[in-house]
């Protein structure tokens, strides 16, 4: 589980992770009708040659919980974004439910990068450089294996 805390309401943070024009600033664009049981198309805009992928909305409970899933060449991805009120702001928790710890050294740094992209998009700071995350954080995440 990875977390970030924002000096903003849960509604505002929720909009930043669910509205297409806002997700495009830090993750990538998406299109389709987003509701539980539906599938949308998403493209990770900050990686080279990334195709559009299908993302199924498993649960959508504004402004507290979003659960999504997808399957790609690396296997199944089951993700949750959980928002909670903390000290006048909002904590965002990203949980990826893994079937195996294989690839955790690549997955963890990637999500750290994207969450910092969200922070930068929200506060107008420069975008982070992925090279500062991978391979620099790979060993740390591999050390988290059970």
Residue frames as a rotation matrix with the C-alpha (Angstrom) as fourth column:
UNK 1
0.589 0.808 0.000 0.00
0.808 -0.589 0.000 0.00
0.000 0.000 -1.000 0.00
UNK 2
-0.645 -0.723 0.247 1.28
0.731 -0.678 -0.079 3.45
0.225 0.129 0.966 -0.93
UNK 3
0.368 0.798 -0.476 -0.10
0.892 -0.447 -0.059 6.70
-0.260 -0.403 -0.877 0.44
UNK 4
-0.712 -0.431 0.554 -0.13
0.493 -0.869 -0.041 10.41
0.499 0.244 0.832 -0.25
UNK 5
-0.054 0.672 -0.739 -1.79
0.894 -0.296 -0.335 13.11
-0.444 -0.679 -0.585 1.84
UNK 6
-0.488 -0.001 0.873 -3.34
0.634 -0.687 0.354 16.22
0.599 0.727 0.336 0.30
UNK 7
-0.771 0.296 -0.564 -4.52
0.254 -0.669 -0.699 19.50
-0.584 -0.682 0.440 1.79
UNK 8
-0.722 0.605 -0.336 -7.80
-0.609 -0.326 0.723 19.16
0.328 0.727 0.603 -0.05
UNK 9
0.034 0.838 0.545 -11.25
-0.869 0.294 -0.398 17.70
-0.494 -0.460 0.738 0.43
UNK 10
-0.430 -0.090 0.898 -11.96
0.109 0.982 0.151 14.09
-0.896 0.163 -0.413 -0.47
UNK 11
0.647 0.735 0.203 -14.28
0.337 -0.036 -0.941 15.37
-0.684 0.678 -0.271 -3.23
UNK 12
0.678 -0.452 -0.580 -11.43
-0.686 -0.673 -0.277 17.36
-0.266 0.585 -0.766 -4.81
UNK 13
-0.436 -0.857 0.276 -8.93
-0.692 0.515 0.506 14.50
-0.576 0.030 -0.817 -4.59
UNK 14
-0.056 0.527 0.848 -11.59
0.309 0.816 -0.488 12.13
-0.949 0.235 -0.209 -5.96
UNK 15
0.880 0.388 -0.275 -12.07
-0.089 -0.434 -0.897 14.42
-0.467 0.813 -0.347 -8.96
UNK 16
0.244 -0.889 -0.388 -8.31
-0.921 -0.337 0.194 14.37
-0.304 0.310 -0.901 -9.53
UNK 17
-0.721 -0.540 0.435 -8.27
-0.427 0.840 0.335 10.59
-0.546 0.056 -0.836 -9.82
UNK 18
-0.295 0.683 0.668 -11.55
0.532 0.698 -0.479 10.07
-0.794 0.214 -0.570 -11.69
UNK 19
0.682 0.563 -0.467 -12.18
-0.046 -0.604 -0.796 12.98
-0.730 0.565 -0.386 -14.09
UNK 20
0.637 -0.425 0.644 -10.61
0.753 0.525 -0.398 12.33
-0.168 0.738 0.654 -17.52
UNK 21
0.678 -0.393 0.621 -9.22
0.120 -0.774 -0.622 15.84
0.725 0.496 -0.478 -18.02
UNK 22
0.607 -0.462 0.646 -7.53
-0.794 -0.388 0.468 15.65
0.034 -0.797 -0.602 -14.61
UNK 23
0.661 -0.400 0.635 -6.21
0.062 0.873 0.484 12.09
-0.748 -0.281 0.602 -14.86
UNK 24
0.823 -0.348 0.449 -4.65
0.502 0.079 -0.861 13.03
0.264 0.934 0.239 -18.21
UNK 25
0.693 -0.550 0.465 -2.33
-0.527 -0.827 -0.193 15.43
0.491 -0.112 -0.864 -16.35
UNK 26
0.067 -0.697 0.714 -0.69
-0.976 0.103 0.192 12.77
-0.208 -0.709 -0.674 -14.20
UNK 27
-0.143 -0.058 0.988 -1.57
-0.156 0.987 0.036 9.28
-0.977 -0.149 -0.150 -15.47
UNK 28
-0.983 -0.127 0.132 -3.22
0.111 0.159 0.981 9.40
-0.145 0.979 -0.142 -18.84
UNK 29
-0.505 0.844 -0.183 -6.52
-0.861 -0.475 0.183 9.91
0.067 0.250 0.966 -20.61
UNK 30
-0.849 0.353 0.394 -9.46
0.267 0.929 -0.257 7.58
-0.456 -0.113 -0.883 -20.39
UNK 31
-0.629 0.696 -0.347 -12.70
-0.761 -0.459 0.460 7.24
0.161 0.553 0.818 -22.29
UNK 32
-0.622 0.520 -0.585 -15.95
0.269 0.844 0.464 5.40
0.736 0.131 -0.665 -21.88
UNK 33
0.310 0.809 0.499 -18.84
-0.458 -0.333 0.824 5.22
0.833 -0.484 0.267 -19.47
UNK 34
-0.704 -0.694 -0.150 -17.34
-0.145 0.347 -0.927 4.77
0.695 -0.631 -0.345 -16.02
UNK 35
0.185 0.708 0.681 -19.64
-0.959 -0.022 0.284 2.93
0.216 -0.705 0.675 -13.66
UNK 36
-0.333 -0.352 0.875 -19.43
-0.664 0.746 0.047 -0.36
-0.669 -0.565 -0.482 -11.73
UNK 37
0.206 0.341 0.917 -19.40
0.253 0.887 -0.387 -3.35
-0.945 0.312 0.096 -14.05
UNK 38
0.988 0.135 -0.069 -18.46
-0.018 -0.350 -0.937 -1.23
-0.151 0.927 -0.343 -17.08
UNK 39
0.192 -0.955 0.225 -15.15
0.853 0.276 0.443 -1.17
-0.485 0.107 0.868 -18.94
UNK 40
0.872 -0.040 -0.488 -13.31
-0.198 -0.940 -0.277 1.98
-0.448 0.338 -0.827 -19.97
UNK 41
0.594 -0.751 0.289 -10.24
0.694 0.297 -0.656 2.51
0.406 0.590 0.698 -22.14
UNK 42
0.878 -0.403 -0.259 -7.13
-0.083 -0.660 0.747 4.02
-0.471 -0.634 -0.613 -20.52
UNK 43
0.626 -0.763 0.161 -3.71
0.453 0.187 -0.871 4.97
0.635 0.618 0.463 -21.86
UNK 44
0.554 -0.559 -0.617 -0.72
0.611 -0.230 0.757 5.54
-0.565 -0.797 0.214 -19.62
UNK 45
0.970 0.020 0.242 0.50
0.195 -0.657 -0.729 8.76
0.144 0.754 -0.641 -21.24
UNK 46
0.654 -0.743 0.143 3.90
-0.751 -0.615 0.242 9.01
-0.092 -0.265 -0.960 -19.62
UNK 47
0.022 -0.637 0.771 5.41
-0.093 0.766 0.636 5.76
-0.995 -0.086 -0.043 -20.85
UNK 48
-0.546 -0.338 -0.767 6.76
-0.744 -0.226 0.629 5.12
-0.386 0.914 -0.128 -24.33
UNK 49
-0.649 0.256 -0.717 4.57
-0.546 0.499 0.673 3.28
0.530 0.828 -0.184 -26.83
UNK 50
-0.881 0.411 0.233 1.89
0.023 0.530 -0.848 2.36
-0.472 -0.742 -0.476 -24.34
UNK 51
-0.752 0.655 0.074 -1.30
0.173 0.087 0.981 1.21
0.636 0.751 -0.178 -26.07
UNK 52
-0.173 0.812 0.557 -4.81
-0.900 -0.360 0.245 1.83
0.400 -0.459 0.794 -24.83
UNK 53
-0.931 -0.072 -0.358 -5.89
0.060 0.937 -0.345 -0.82
0.360 -0.342 -0.868 -22.34
UNK 54
0.064 0.998 -0.019 -9.25
-0.083 0.025 0.996 -1.96
0.994 -0.063 0.084 -21.07
UNK 55
-0.945 -0.306 0.114 -9.94
-0.103 -0.053 -0.993 -1.26
0.310 -0.950 0.018 -17.40
UNK 56
-0.121 0.936 -0.331 -12.99
0.457 0.348 0.818 -2.70
0.881 -0.052 -0.470 -15.66
UNK 57
-0.450 0.111 0.886 -14.63
-0.689 -0.674 -0.266 -0.66
0.568 -0.730 0.380 -12.91
UNK 58
-0.586 0.179 -0.790 -15.22
0.415 0.904 -0.103 -3.14
0.696 -0.389 -0.604 -10.09
UNK 59
0.196 0.624 -0.757 -16.48
0.977 -0.192 0.095 -0.63
-0.086 -0.758 -0.647 -7.51
UNK 60
-0.596 -0.293 0.748 -17.05
0.381 -0.923 -0.058 3.11
0.707 0.251 0.662 -7.47
UNK 61
0.333 0.643 -0.689 -18.06
0.920 -0.063 0.386 4.69
0.205 -0.763 -0.613 -4.17
UNK 62
-0.208 -0.457 0.865 -17.47
0.361 -0.857 -0.366 8.46
0.909 0.236 0.344 -4.47
UNK 63
0.622 -0.780 -0.065 -15.51
-0.558 -0.384 -0.736 9.98
0.549 0.494 -0.674 -2.86
UNK 64
0.492 -0.360 0.792 -14.07
-0.773 0.238 0.588 7.07
-0.400 -0.902 -0.162 -0.88
UNK 65
-0.162 -0.518 0.840 -13.27
-0.134 0.855 0.501 3.99
-0.978 -0.031 -0.208 -2.97
UNK 66
0.529 0.202 -0.824 -12.49
-0.844 0.024 -0.536 3.09
-0.088 0.979 0.183 -6.55
UNK 67
-0.059 -0.513 0.856 -11.61
-0.208 0.845 0.492 -0.51
-0.976 -0.149 -0.157 -7.46
UNK 68
0.552 0.152 -0.820 -10.49
-0.820 -0.083 -0.567 -1.45
-0.154 0.985 0.079 -10.97
UNK 69
0.179 -0.522 0.834 -9.02
0.006 0.848 0.530 -4.46
-0.984 -0.089 0.155 -12.73
UNK 70
0.583 -0.062 -0.810 -7.31
-0.809 -0.143 -0.571 -5.26
-0.081 0.988 -0.134 -15.99
UNK 71
0.558 -0.479 0.678 -5.39
0.278 0.878 0.391 -8.09
-0.782 -0.030 0.622 -17.60
UNK 72
0.681 -0.417 -0.602 -2.33
-0.729 -0.463 -0.504 -7.55
-0.070 0.782 -0.619 -19.77
UNK 73
0.484 -0.544 -0.685 0.76
-0.242 0.670 -0.702 -9.48
0.841 0.506 0.193 -20.86
UNK 74
-0.611 -0.732 0.302 2.05
-0.460 0.018 -0.888 -9.30
0.644 -0.682 -0.347 -17.26
UNK 75
-0.757 0.393 -0.522 -1.10
0.593 0.749 -0.296 -10.85
0.275 -0.534 -0.800 -15.78
UNK 76
0.303 0.950 0.073 -4.07
0.723 -0.279 0.632 -9.59
0.621 -0.138 -0.771 -13.77
UNK 77
-0.859 -0.454 0.235 -4.00
0.226 -0.749 -0.623 -6.19
0.459 -0.482 0.746 -12.06
UNK 78
0.286 0.922 -0.261 -6.45
0.742 -0.041 0.669 -5.46
0.606 -0.385 -0.696 -9.24
UNK 79
-0.765 -0.607 0.215 -6.17
0.420 -0.723 -0.549 -1.96
0.489 -0.329 0.808 -7.83
UNK 80
0.402 0.852 -0.336 -7.99
0.884 -0.265 0.385 0.10
0.239 -0.452 -0.860 -5.22
UNK 81
-0.645 -0.421 0.639 -7.85
0.165 -0.892 -0.421 3.80
0.747 -0.166 0.644 -4.45
UNK 82
0.201 0.656 -0.727 -9.11
0.910 0.149 0.386 4.55
0.362 -0.740 -0.568 -0.95
UNK 83
-0.409 -0.272 0.871 -9.65
0.066 -0.961 -0.269 8.09
0.910 -0.053 0.411 0.33
UNK 84
0.266 0.472 -0.841 -10.08
0.910 0.166 0.381 9.07
0.319 -0.866 -0.385 3.97
UNK 85
0.712 0.055 0.700 -10.22
-0.080 -0.984 0.158 12.32
0.698 -0.169 -0.696 5.93
UNK 86
0.260 -0.678 -0.687 -7.09
0.951 0.303 0.061 13.15
0.167 -0.669 0.724 7.93
UNK 87
-0.202 -0.477 -0.855 -6.21
0.738 -0.648 0.187 16.34
-0.643 -0.594 0.483 9.84
UNK 88
0.231 0.398 -0.888 -8.15
-0.148 -0.888 -0.436 18.72
-0.962 0.232 -0.146 7.59
UNK 89
-0.339 -0.374 -0.863 -7.04
-0.911 -0.100 0.401 16.99
-0.236 0.922 -0.307 4.40
UNK 90
0.799 0.597 -0.063 -7.36
-0.583 0.745 -0.324 13.70
-0.147 0.296 0.944 2.56
UNK 91
-0.324 -0.853 0.410 -5.21
-0.592 0.520 0.616 10.61
-0.738 -0.043 -0.673 2.55
UNK 92
0.578 0.373 -0.726 -5.13
-0.804 0.416 -0.426 8.59
0.143 0.829 0.540 -0.66
UNK 93
-0.126 -0.571 0.811 -4.11
-0.504 0.741 0.444 4.94
-0.855 -0.353 -0.381 -0.35
UNK 94
0.248 0.090 -0.964 -3.23
-0.927 0.311 -0.209 2.93
0.281 0.946 0.161 -3.44
UNK 95
-0.027 -0.183 0.983 -3.49
-0.523 0.840 0.143 -0.83
-0.852 -0.510 -0.118 -2.96
UNK 96
0.001 0.016 -1.000 -2.49
-0.919 0.393 0.006 -3.32
0.393 0.919 0.015 -5.63
UNK 97
0.502 0.254 0.827 -3.68
-0.597 0.793 0.118 -6.83
-0.626 -0.553 0.550 -4.82
UNK 98
-0.161 -0.710 -0.686 -0.94
-0.976 0.218 0.003 -9.12
0.147 0.670 -0.728 -6.12
UNK 99
0.894 0.399 -0.202 -1.30
-0.392 0.917 0.077 -12.82
0.216 0.010 0.976 -6.88
UNK 100
0.563 -0.808 -0.174 2.48
0.809 0.582 -0.086 -13.15
0.171 -0.092 0.981 -6.73
UNK 101
0.618 -0.424 -0.662 5.39
0.147 -0.765 0.627 -10.99
-0.772 -0.485 -0.411 -5.61
UNK 102
-0.121 -0.634 0.764 6.98
0.919 0.220 0.328 -11.42
-0.376 0.742 0.555 -9.03
UNK 103
-0.144 -0.016 0.989 7.83
0.757 -0.646 0.099 -8.02
0.637 0.763 0.105 -10.48
UNK 104
0.696 0.464 -0.548 7.33
0.716 -0.501 0.485 -6.08
-0.050 -0.731 -0.681 -7.23
UNK 105
-0.142 -0.865 -0.481 10.69
0.652 -0.447 0.612 -4.38
-0.745 -0.227 0.628 -7.83
UNK 106
-0.869 -0.081 0.488 9.28
0.461 -0.489 0.740 -2.82
0.179 0.868 0.463 -11.00
UNK 107
0.018 0.990 0.143 5.67
0.729 -0.111 0.675 -2.31
0.684 0.093 -0.723 -9.92
UNK 108
0.360 0.132 -0.924 6.39
0.890 -0.346 0.297 -0.45
-0.280 -0.929 -0.242 -6.67
UNK 109
-0.603 -0.637 -0.481 8.65
0.450 -0.769 0.454 2.24
-0.659 0.057 0.750 -8.16
UNK 110
-0.760 0.372 0.533 6.14
0.477 -0.239 0.846 2.73
0.442 0.897 0.004 -10.97
UNK 111
0.316 0.938 -0.140 3.28
0.780 -0.174 0.601 3.49
0.539 -0.299 -0.787 -8.58
UNK 112
0.077 -0.368 -0.927 5.52
0.768 -0.571 0.290 5.77
-0.636 -0.734 0.239 -6.48
UNK 113
-0.889 -0.441 0.127 6.27
0.397 -0.598 0.696 7.67
-0.231 0.669 0.706 -9.68
UNK 114
-0.448 0.778 0.441 2.62
0.507 -0.185 0.842 7.97
0.736 0.601 -0.311 -10.71
UNK 115
0.456 0.600 -0.657 1.51
0.885 -0.232 0.403 9.10
0.089 -0.766 -0.637 -7.25
UNK 116
-0.251 -0.602 -0.758 4.21
0.552 -0.732 0.399 11.79
-0.795 -0.318 0.517 -7.32
UNK 117
-0.867 0.083 0.492 2.94
0.428 -0.381 0.820 12.73
0.256 0.921 0.294 -10.79
UNK 118
0.181 0.983 -0.041 -0.48
0.793 -0.121 0.597 13.24
0.582 -0.140 -0.801 -9.16
UNK 119
0.286 -0.159 -0.945 1.11
0.782 -0.532 0.326 15.45
-0.554 -0.832 -0.028 -6.49
UNK 120
-0.744 -0.651 -0.150 2.91
0.420 -0.630 0.653 17.51
-0.520 0.423 0.742 -9.16
UNK 121
-0.594 0.598 0.538 -0.27
0.555 -0.179 0.812 17.88
0.582 0.781 -0.226 -11.23
UNK 122
0.412 0.810 -0.418 -2.19
0.860 -0.194 0.472 19.07
0.301 -0.554 -0.776 -8.19
UNK 123
0.528 -0.204 -0.824 0.33
0.538 -0.670 0.511 21.60
-0.657 -0.713 -0.244 -6.89
UNK 124
0.998 -0.062 -0.029 1.87
-0.061 -0.610 -0.790 22.75
0.031 0.790 -0.613 -10.17
UNK 125
0.318 -0.941 0.119 5.37
-0.507 -0.062 0.860 21.53
-0.802 -0.333 -0.496 -9.33
UNK 126
-0.195 -0.460 -0.866 7.69
-0.978 0.156 0.138 20.04
0.072 0.874 -0.480 -11.97
UNK 127
0.828 0.473 -0.302 6.96
-0.487 0.873 0.032 16.48
0.278 0.120 0.953 -13.04
UNK 128
0.375 -0.715 0.591 9.23
-0.478 0.397 0.784 13.88
-0.794 -0.576 -0.193 -11.48
UNK 129
-0.013 -0.501 -0.865 11.72
-0.965 0.234 -0.122 11.94
0.263 0.833 -0.487 -13.60
UNK 130
0.886 0.436 -0.156 11.09
-0.395 0.887 0.238 8.19
0.242 -0.149 0.959 -13.73
UNK 131
0.234 -0.888 -0.397 14.85
0.107 0.429 -0.897 7.60
0.966 0.167 0.195 -13.61
UNK 132
-0.458 -0.350 0.817 14.75
-0.715 -0.400 -0.573 8.81
0.528 -0.847 -0.067 -9.99
UNK 133
0.321 0.712 0.625 12.41
-0.921 0.388 0.030 5.90
-0.221 -0.585 0.780 -9.16
UNK 134
0.837 -0.018 0.546 13.64
0.092 0.990 -0.108 2.99
-0.539 0.140 0.831 -11.20
UNK 135
0.198 0.037 -0.980 16.01
0.233 0.969 0.084 1.27
0.952 -0.244 0.183 -10.76
UNK 136
-0.538 -0.539 0.648 16.80
-0.424 -0.492 -0.761 3.33
0.729 -0.684 0.036 -7.61
UNK 137
-0.151 0.576 0.803 13.80
-0.985 -0.024 -0.169 1.95
-0.078 -0.817 0.571 -5.64
UNK 138
0.250 0.291 -0.923 13.86
-0.568 0.816 0.104 -1.58
0.784 0.499 0.370 -7.04
UNK 139
-0.581 -0.573 -0.578 15.90
0.108 0.650 -0.753 -3.09
0.807 -0.500 -0.316 -4.21
UNK 140
-0.836 0.329 0.439 13.70
-0.543 -0.384 -0.747 -1.45
-0.077 -0.863 0.500 -1.56
UNK 141
0.140 0.983 -0.121 10.52
-0.990 0.138 -0.019 -2.96
-0.002 0.123 0.992 -3.01
UNK 142
0.147 -0.148 -0.978 12.12
-0.302 0.935 -0.187 -6.37
0.942 0.323 0.093 -3.54
UNK 143
-0.851 -0.524 -0.036 13.05
-0.084 0.203 -0.976 -6.26
0.519 -0.827 -0.216 0.15
UNK 144
-0.439 0.776 0.452 9.34
-0.891 -0.312 -0.329 -6.06
-0.115 -0.548 0.829 1.03
UNK 145
-0.093 0.389 -0.917 8.71
-0.471 0.794 0.384 -9.62
0.877 0.467 0.109 -0.14
UNK 146
0.685 0.476 0.552 7.22
-0.702 0.231 0.673 -11.79
0.193 -0.849 0.493 2.59
